[in-house]
Amino acid sequence: PVPELRCKVSDIVYGLIQRKLLPGCSVLVTTRPTALHLLEQAKINVWAEIMGFVGEEQKEYFTRYFEDQTVAAAVFKHVKENEILYTMSYNPSYCWILSLTLGPLFTQTHWDPQRVPKTITELYCNFIYNILKNHG
């Protein structure tokens, strides 16, 4: 392999997984469960599946996170109605980020539905803003 050669990112990843590039390195690939079939062609000798929430466990997380069950229900409803956020909520660490970010928006007396994040980018912008505002 020539370092200056331009190629697709997928070719680089494939080369790393197949140990053709950097043969002594370890590669950690993360993916959503729905995309696992894309890795079937790769010859992976060690793998681990980190299980997330199943069934009603996402809803249970929000119910336990918020003391105010009205807020818990509103946050979960918003997440469930948004396919991107709902997909993220299978991962417990994302539920924590969703709760930290969405909770304050739903506890305000006069909250603006337009300000509630609907995309991952909006969610993370809100999350980082709150960290900087409260801890910066």
Summary of the structure (lengths in Angstrom):
residues: 136
radius of gyration: 19.6
end to end distance: 44.3
largest distance: 59.9
contacts: 285
relative contact order: 0.09
helix: 58%
strand: 0%
